[in-house]
Amino acid sequence: SQQGEEDPQALSIQEGENATMNCSYKTSINNLQWYRQNSGRGLVHLILIRSNEREKHSGRLRVTLDTSKKSSSLLITASRAADTASYFCATDAYGNQFYFGTGTSLTVIP
Amino acid sequence: EAGVAQSPRYKIIEKRQSVAFWCNPISGHATLYWYQQILGQGPKLLIQFQNNGVVDDSQLPKDRFSAERLKGVDSTLKIQPAKLEDSAVYLCASSLGVLGEGIQYFGAGTRLSVL
């Protein structure tokens, strides 16, 4: 089974609002990454957080990691219509095993 | 810098036929991945190469799927014979490996429809 599970499965918000999506995973990890996938396209790397980090920022993105709860969250602030996409967390477990979650489908309404 | 190239973009075949996908990773990337993404799901890792050696193929259905990476650069993924449940997008990704902390760069994928 896949390592990561995103929540919610789908999210619809108005432009300018913030979007938060969560990821839970099962085993110890080396790092956790978030990727975006636009419809019919390949995945694009957004941000990486290491297992010894708790929070990381990149532009309008904020990622948190709680290794005790085996969970992470991605916050997109001031969302734009162009942020409409599916978002996946991916865990890099020790032993070079790489797992993607099930994804959150985000729709930003102009 | 050129991205990960995949071909073909689309492929339609009948069940029990064979199909092959090709991937050219970013120059200098030692690690290459093949993923299967079924509609509505996250990508599932099929096989991971480090240079031309296999690191992980635990989720590759070896009775019908095969992959190779000649000379540690290009890679091909083959399905023989295809089943209806193989309909999916096949994604290739590459990374610098340990030095790049596993950050992967994806191609646009090949959408396979098995009829």
Boltz contact constraints between the chains, C-beta under 6 A:
constraints:
  - contact:
      token1: [A, 42]
      token2: [B, 106]
      max_distance: 6.0
  - contact:
      token1: [A, 42]
      token2: [B, 107]
      max_distance: 6.0
  - contact:
      token1: [A, 42]
      token2: [B, 108]
      max_distance: 6.0
  - contact:
      token1: [A, 42]
      token2: [B, 109]
      max_distance: 6.0
  - contact:
      token1: [A, 43]
      token2: [B, 106]
      max_distance: 6.0
  - contact:
      token1: [A, 45]
      token2: [B, 103]
      max_distance: 6.0
  - contact:
      token1: [A, 88]
      token2: [B, 42]
      max_distance: 6.0
  - contact:
      token1: [A, 92]
      token2: [B, 102]
      max_distance: 6.0
  - contact:
      token1: [A, 96]
      token2: [B, 55]
      max_distance: 6.0
  - contact:
      token1: [A, 98]
      token2: [B, 45]
      max_distance: 6.0
  - contact:
      token1: [A, 100]
      token2: [B, 42]
      max_distance: 6.0
  - contact:
      token1: [A, 100]
      token2: [B, 43]
      max_distance: 6.0
  - contact:
      token1: [A, 101]
      token2: [B, 42]
      max_distance: 6.0
  - contact:
      token1: [A, 102]
      token2: [B, 42]
      max_distance: 6.0
  - contact:
      token1: [A, 103]
      token2: [B, 42]
      max_distance: 6.0
